């Protein structure tokens, strides 16, 4: 089954299978299924073509998903960078944006990857 350009797993319940679409989480999937009057416990492979069309049309009409949503997010980040907002500068420098500490964590983001420290004892040389 293919919805919004994404292959949805057949053997999962429909509510969880719809969450494979970027921009659709569990709660939104539940809302979509309730509006389409489809049982959320029904497996994706057991959906009829009419039910799939209902889901597809609801998603296309009302929600931004996949490429359109990714493009919007990218444009929002570019706007923050252009106006030199604090969040935009954090994006430019590839640092955490949402207030996380950087003294100890975010090593990989800062490019400061270290191996875990040893005990501090030097190994005794063999005689």
DRENPA-3360 file (N, C-alpha, C; in nm, 2 decimals, always signed):
BEGIN
1 = XXXXXXXX = +0.09/-0.12/+0.00/+0.00/+0.00/+0.00/+0.09/+0.12/+0.00 ~ +0.05/+0.22/-0.08/+0.13/+0.34/-0.09/+0.04/+0.47/-0.07 ~ +0.08/+0.55/+0.03/+0.00/+0.67/+0.06/+0.10/+0.78/+0.07 ~ +0.07/+0.89/+0.01/+0.16/+1.01/+0.00/+0.30/+0.98/-0.04 ~ +0.32/+0.89/-0.13/+0.45/+0.85/-0.18/+0.53/+0.77/-0.09 ~ +0.47/+0.71/+0.01/+0.54/+0.62/+0.11/+0.48/+0.48/+0.11 ~ +0.57/+0.38/+0.11/+0.52/+0.25/+0.12/+0.49/+0.22/+0.27 ~ +0.37/+0.18/+0.29/+0.32/+0.16/+0.43/+0.33/+0.01/+0.46;
9 = XXXXXXXX = +0.39/-0.03/+0.57/+0.40/-0.17/+0.60/+0.26/-0.24/+0.61 ~ +0.25/-0.36/+0.55/+0.12/-0.43/+0.54/+0.08/-0.50/+0.67 ~ +0.18/-0.55/+0.75/+0.14/-0.64/+0.86/+0.12/-0.56/+0.99 ~ +0.13/-0.42/+0.99/+0.10/-0.34/+1.11/-0.04/-0.29/+1.11 ~ -0.09/-0.26/+1.23/-0.22/-0.20/+1.25/-0.21/-0.06/+1.18 ~ -0.33/-0.02/+1.12/-0.33/+0.09/+1.03/-0.29/+0.22/+1.11 ~ -0.32/+0.24/+1.23/-0.28/+0.36/+1.30/-0.13/+0.37/+1.31 ~ -0.06/+0.26/+1.33/+0.08/+0.27/+1.34/+0.15/+0.27/+1.21;
17 = XXXXXXXX = +0.08/+0.21/+1.11/+0.14/+0.21/+0.97/+0.14/+0.35/+0.91 ~ +0.03/+0.42/+0.94/+0.02/+0.56/+0.89/+0.13/+0.65/+0.95 ~ +0.18/+0.62/+1.07/+0.28/+0.70/+1.13/+0.42/+0.69/+1.06 ~ +0.43/+0.60/+0.96/+0.55/+0.59/+0.87/+0.56/+0.71/+0.78 ~ +0.45/+0.79/+0.76/+0.45/+0.90/+0.67/+0.51/+1.02/+0.75 ~ +0.60/+1.09/+0.69/+0.66/+1.21/+0.76/+0.56/+1.32/+0.78 ~ +0.54/+1.36/+0.90/+0.43/+1.46/+0.94/+0.31/+1.40/+0.99 ~ +0.30/+1.26/+1.00/+0.18/+1.20/+1.06/+0.23/+1.11/+1.17;
25 = XXXXXXXX = +0.19/+1.15/+1.29/+0.22/+1.07/+1.41/+0.11/+0.98/+1.45 ~ +0.12/+0.93/+1.57/+0.01/+0.83/+1.62/-0.12/+0.91/+1.64 ~ -0.12/+1.02/+1.70/-0.24/+1.09/+1.73/-0.31/+1.14/+1.60 ~ -0.23/+1.20/+1.51/-0.29/+1.24/+1.38/-0.34/+1.12/+1.30 ~ -0.27/+1.01/+1.30/-0.32/+0.89/+1.24/-0.46/+0.85/+1.29 ~ -0.47/+0.86/+1.42/-0.60/+0.82/+1.49/-0.71/+0.91/+1.44 ~ -0.68/+1.04/+1.44/-0.78/+1.14/+1.39/-0.82/+1.11/+1.25 ~ -0.72/+1.08/+1.16/-0.75/+1.06/+1.02/-0.84/+0.93/+1.01;
33 = XXXXXXXX = -0.81/+0.83/+1.08/-0.89/+0.70/+1.08/-1.03/+0.72/+1.13 ~ -1.04/+0.81/+1.24/-1.17/+0.83/+1.29/-1.26/+0.91/+1.19 ~ -1.20/+1.01/+1.12/-1.27/+1.09/+1.03/-1.31/+1.00/+0.91 ~ -1.22/+0.91/+0.87/-1.26/+0.82/+0.76/-1.34/+0.70/+0.80 ~ -1.37/+0.69/+0.93/-1.46/+0.58/+0.98/-1.40/+0.44/+0.95 ~ -1.27/+0.43/+0.99/-1.19/+0.30/+0.97/-1.14/+0.26/+1.10 ~ -1.15/+0.13/+1.13/-1.11/+0.07/+1.26/-0.96/+0.08/+1.27 ~ -0.90/+0.15/+1.37/-0.76/+0.16/+1.38/-0.68/+0.03/+1.41;
41 = XXXXXXXX = -0.76/-0.07/+1.46/-0.69/-0.20/+1.48/-0.68/-0.29/+1.36 ~ -0.75/-0.25/+1.25/-0.74/-0.32/+1.13/-0.60/-0.31/+1.07 ~ -0.56/-0.43/+1.02/-0.42/-0.43/+0.96/-0.42/-0.36/+0.82 ~ -0.31/-0.30/+0.78/-0.30/-0.22/+0.66/-0.33/-0.31/+0.54 ~ -0.29/-0.44/+0.54/-0.31/-0.53/+0.43/-0.46/-0.56/+0.41 ~ -0.54/-0.54/+0.51/-0.68/-0.58/+0.50/-0.77/-0.46/+0.46 ~ -0.71/-0.34/+0.43/-0.79/-0.23/+0.39/-0.84/-0.24/+0.25 ~ -0.96/-0.20/+0.22/-1.01/-0.21/+0.09/-0.96/-0.09/+0.01;
49 = XXXXXXXX = -0.96/-0.10/-0.12/-0.91/+0.02/-0.20/-0.99/+0.15/-0.18 ~ -1.12/+0.13/-0.14/-1.20/+0.25/-0.11/-1.15/+0.32/+0.02 ~ -1.12/+0.24/+0.12/-1.07/+0.29/+0.24/-0.93/+0.36/+0.22 ~ -0.85/+0.30/+0.14/-0.71/+0.36/+0.11/-0.73/+0.49/+0.04 ~ -0.83/+0.50/-0.05/-0.86/+0.63/-0.12/-0.91/+0.73/-0.03 ~ -0.99/+0.69/+0.07/-1.04/+0.79/+0.17/-0.93/+0.85/+0.25 ~ -0.84/+0.76/+0.30/-0.72/+0.80/+0.38/-0.64/+0.90/+0.29 ~ -0.61/+0.86/+0.17/-0.52/+0.94/+0.08/-0.58/+1.07/+0.06;
57 = XXXXXXXX = -0.71/+1.08/+0.03/-0.77/+1.21/+0.00/-0.77/+1.30/+0.12 ~ -0.80/+1.24/+0.24/-0.80/+1.32/+0.36/-0.66/+1.38/+0.39 ~ -0.56/+1.30/+0.37/-0.42/+1.35/+0.40/-0.38/+1.46/+0.29 ~ -0.42/+1.44/+0.17/-0.38/+1.53/+0.06/-0.45/+1.67/+0.08 ~ -0.58/+1.66/+0.12/-0.66/+1.79/+0.13/-0.62/+1.87/+0.26 ~ -0.60/+1.80/+0.37/-0.59/+1.88/+0.50/-0.45/+1.90/+0.55 ~ -0.36/+1.81/+0.52/-0.23/+1.81/+0.60/-0.11/+1.83/+0.50 ~ -0.01/+1.89/+0.55/+0.12/+1.90/+0.48/+0.20/+1.78/+0.53;
65 = XXXXXXXX = +0.24/+1.69/+0.44/+0.32/+1.58/+0.47/+0.43/+1.56/+0.37 ~ +0.53/+1.48/+0.41/+0.64/+1.44/+0.33/+0.71/+1.56/+0.27 ~ +0.73/+1.57/+0.13/+0.81/+1.67/+0.07/+0.77/+1.82/+0.10 ~ +0.64/+1.84/+0.10/+0.59/+1.97/+0.12/+0.62/+2.02/+0.26 ~ +0.61/+1.93/+0.36/+0.64/+1.97/+0.50/+0.79/+1.99/+0.52 ~ +0.87/+1.90/+0.46/+1.01/+1.91/+0.47/+1.06/+2.04/+0.41 ~ +1.00/+2.08/+0.30/+1.03/+2.21/+0.23/+1.00/+2.33/+0.32 ~ +0.88/+2.32/+0.38/+0.84/+2.43/+0.47/+0.93/+2.44/+0.59;
73 = XXXXXXXX = +0.97/+2.33/+0.65/+1.07/+2.33/+0.76/+1.20/+2.39/+0.72 ~ +1.25/+2.35/+0.60/+1.38/+2.40/+0.55/+1.37/+2.55/+0.53 ~ +1.25/+2.60/+0.47/+1.24/+2.74/+0.45/+1.23/+2.82/+0.58 ~ +1.17/+2.77/+0.68/+1.16/+2.83/+0.81/+1.30/+2.85/+0.87 ~ +1.39/+2.74/+0.86/+1.52/+2.75/+0.91/+1.60/+2.85/+0.83 ~ +1.59/+2.85/+0.70/+1.66/+2.95/+0.62/+1.62/+3.09/+0.65 ~ +1.49/+3.11/+0.68/+1.44/+3.25/+0.73/+1.51/+3.29/+0.86 ~ +1.52/+3.20/+0.95/+1.58/+3.23/+1.08/+1.73/+3.27/+1.06;
81 = XXXXXXXX = +1.80/+3.19/+0.96/+1.94/+3.22/+0.93/+1.95/+3.36/+0.87 ~ +1.86/+3.39/+0.78/+1.86/+3.52/+0.70/+1.85/+3.64/+0.80 ~ +1.75/+3.63/+0.89/+1.73/+3.75/+0.98/+1.83/+3.75/+1.10 ~ +1.92/+3.65/+1.10/+2.02/+3.64/+1.20/+1.96/+3.63/+1.34 ~ +1.85/+3.55/+1.35/+1.79/+3.52/+1.48/+1.88/+3.43/+1.56 ~ +1.87/+3.43/+1.69/+1.95/+3.34/+1.77/+1.94/+3.20/+1.73 ~ +1.82/+3.15/+1.70/+1.80/+3.01/+1.66/+1.87/+2.99/+1.52 ~ +1.86/+3.09/+1.44/+1.93/+3.07/+1.31/+2.08/+3.07/+1.32;
89 = XXXXXXXX = +2.14/+3.14/+1.41/+2.28/+3.14/+1.43/+2.32/+3.00/+1.48 ~ +2.24/+2.95/+1.57/+2.27/+2.82/+1.63/+2.27/+2.71/+1.52 ~ +2.17/+2.73/+1.42/+2.17/+2.63/+1.31/+2.29/+2.65/+1.22 ~ +2.33/+2.77/+1.20/+2.45/+2.80/+1.12/+2.58/+2.74/+1.17 ~ +2.59/+2.75/+1.31/+2.71/+2.69/+1.37/+2.70/+2.55/+1.41 ~ +2.59/+2.49/+1.37/+2.56/+2.35/+1.40/+2.57/+2.31/+1.54 ~ +2.51/+2.40/+1.62/+2.50/+2.38/+1.77/+2.36/+2.35/+1.81 ~ +2.33/+2.29/+1.93/+2.20/+2.27/+1.97/+2.11/+2.40/+1.97;
97 = XXXXXXXX = +1.99/+2.39/+1.92/+1.91/+2.51/+1.90/+1.82/+2.53/+2.02 ~ +1.78/+2.43/+2.09/+1.67/+2.44/+2.19/+1.71/+2.45/+2.33 ~ +1.82/+2.51/+2.36/+1.86/+2.54/+2.49/+1.94/+2.44/+2.57 ~ +1.98/+2.33/+2.50/+2.05/+2.23/+2.57/+2.19/+2.28/+2.60 ~ +2.25/+2.22/+2.71/+2.38/+2.26/+2.75/+2.49/+2.20/+2.65 ~ +2.60/+2.27/+2.64/+2.70/+2.23/+2.54/+2.83/+2.20/+2.61 ~ +2.84/+2.23/+2.74/+2.97/+2.21/+2.81/+3.01/+2.07/+2.81 ~ +2.91/+1.98/+2.85/+2.95/+1.84/+2.86/+2.88/+1.76/+2.75;
105 = XXXXXXXX = +2.76/+1.79/+2.71/+2.69/+1.70/+2.61/+2.71/+1.77/+2.47 ~ +2.65/+1.71/+2.37/+2.66/+1.76/+2.23/+2.80/+1.75/+2.17 ~ +2.88/+1.65/+2.21/+3.01/+1.64/+2.16/+3.01/+1.62/+2.01 ~ +2.92/+1.53/+1.97/+2.92/+1.49/+1.83/+2.88/+1.61/+1.74 ~ +2.79/+1.69/+1.80/+2.74/+1.81/+1.72/+2.86/+1.91/+1.71 ~ +2.94/+1.93/+1.81/+3.05/+2.02/+1.81/+3.17/+1.97/+1.74 ~ +3.17/+1.84/+1.71/+3.29/+1.78/+1.65/+3.40/+1.75/+1.74 ~ +3.36/+1.73/+1.87/+3.46/+1.70/+1.97/+3.44/+1.56/+2.03;
113 = XXXXXXXX = +3.46/+1.46/+1.95/+3.44/+1.32/+1.99/+3.56/+1.27/+2.06 ~ +3.54/+1.22/+2.18/+3.65/+1.16/+2.26/+3.62/+1.02/+2.30 ~ +3.72/+0.94/+2.30/+3.70/+0.80/+2.35/+3.67/+0.81/+2.50 ~ +3.60/+0.71/+2.56/+3.57/+0.72/+2.70/+3.70/+0.71/+2.78 ~ +3.71/+0.79/+2.89/+3.83/+0.80/+2.97/+3.85/+0.67/+3.04 ~ +3.98/+0.64/+3.06/+4.02/+0.52/+3.14/+4.02/+0.55/+3.28 ~ +4.08/+0.46/+3.36/+4.08/+0.48/+3.51/+4.18/+0.58/+3.55 ~ +4.27/+0.62/+3.47/+4.37/+0.71/+3.50/+4.50/+0.65/+3.55;
121 = XXXXXXX = +4.49/+0.52/+3.57/+4.62/+0.44/+3.61/+4.69/+0.41/+3.48 ~ +4.82/+0.42/+3.50/+4.91/+0.37/+3.38/+4.93/+0.22/+3.39 ~ +4.93/+0.16/+3.28/+4.96/+0.01/+3.28/+5.10/-0.02/+3.32 ~ +5.12/-0.12/+3.40/+5.25/-0.16/+3.44/+5.32/-0.24/+3.33 ~ +5.44/-0.20/+3.30/+5.51/-0.27/+3.19/+5.56/-0.41/+3.24 ~ +5.55/-0.50/+3.14/+5.60/-0.64/+3.18/+5.75/-0.64/+3.18 ~ +5.80/-0.72/+3.27/+5.95/-0.73/+3.29/+6.01/-0.84/+3.20;
% end
